[in-house]
Amino acid sequence: MSETSPIIIPYGKGLLRHKNLRYESVSWPCDGREWSSRISACRLCLSRFRTFFDTLHVHSSHPPLPNSQPRHRTMIKSAITVSIVEQARKGPFVFHDDVADACRIASELGFDAVELFAPSAAAIQSLPLADLLKRHHLRLAAVGTGAGMVVHKLQLCDPDSARRQKAEHFIRDIMSAGAEFGGPAIIGSMQGKWDDVVDQPTAQGYLRDALQRLGEYAESLGTTLIYEPLNRYETNLANTLQQGLELLKPLATNSVKLLADLFHMNIEEVSVADALQNAGAQIGHVHFVDSNRQAAGRGHMDFAPIAAALASIGYDGYASAEAFPIPDSLTTARQTSETFRRYFRS
């Protein structure tokens, strides 16, 4: 960044723009006075100012932000899910159908990004996504591929090679659509499972080979592919992060990472925190949700050791709310935002 590069600082619904990198040149809304009383009225402002100054190495004679994070610490980002898949209306997504409204609310509540679940790549491309993300100062955290299974019954362990190839093409198309906005694709339900027709070694072979090819494709797009271990009721291929690590270990690509979904982990892991620490740098995405698949804070999950584990491994990706909208979408989003701030911004 040059001395004349513009700095854009989100504040409320507007932007403060400054061309000088020196911190002293920034016109602070409260001029360094009465920080606690003024900032408490604008938590969104505080969160985004912290994110900005943790990222940018600057020096200043101004007082530090209250409870600001040390510059050497990584900053986990927040995201919220939105689905536009008709067949997934009962699925664990905070928002359904109205992407524009979801982006508006996400921005107002201080989220950094949205995670999108779409029926096809064409559906993603038909959205005014670039405009929505820019207008609301958001990013695309990830794109889901689960509609391949939900809508088209496609999976990577299908005994029919033509069906497996069709599943890969579906995932590639979603990957390409997401990569236009820097969002990696997630493989969850499309991984499939082994059964009486396709035994375990064969199914694992099919899945590993597909992940190798798709990982190479992700690398060519300049992004990553996110593989999600699921609980025992949804797959029998990889249920824990350790099993996910073992599945990915033989791959010749480094572009496939693990998704740590706290709901699945609560079912399968002996210790969620220990599993996160063991997976370390292989974690590429986190689904931030409670034990009952509701918003973080509405179940019995202990988030303190989870937050500590993520900090210890230097995780700086997204904590994305893949949760049921109980009792409603807005309440779920607010609860998630409050819990996220408590454990990752305090």
Secondary structure, DSSP 4 states (H G I P E B T S, - for coil): --TT--EEEEETTEEEEES---GGGS--TTTTSSHHHHHTT-HHHHHHHHHHHHHS----SSPPPTTPPPTTS---EEEEEEE--GGGTTSS-SEES-HHHHHHHHHHTT--EEEEE-S-HHHHHHS-HHHHHHHTT-EEEEEE-THHHHTT---TT-SSHHHHHHHHHHHHHHHHHHHTTTPPEEESGGG----SSS-HHHHHHHHHHHHHHHHHHHHHHTS-EEE----TTT-SS--SHHHHHHHHTT-S-S-EEEEEEHHHHHHH-S-HHHHHHHHGGGEEEEE---TTSS-TTSSS--HHHHHHHHHHTT--SEEEE----SS-HHHHHHHHHHHHHHHHT-
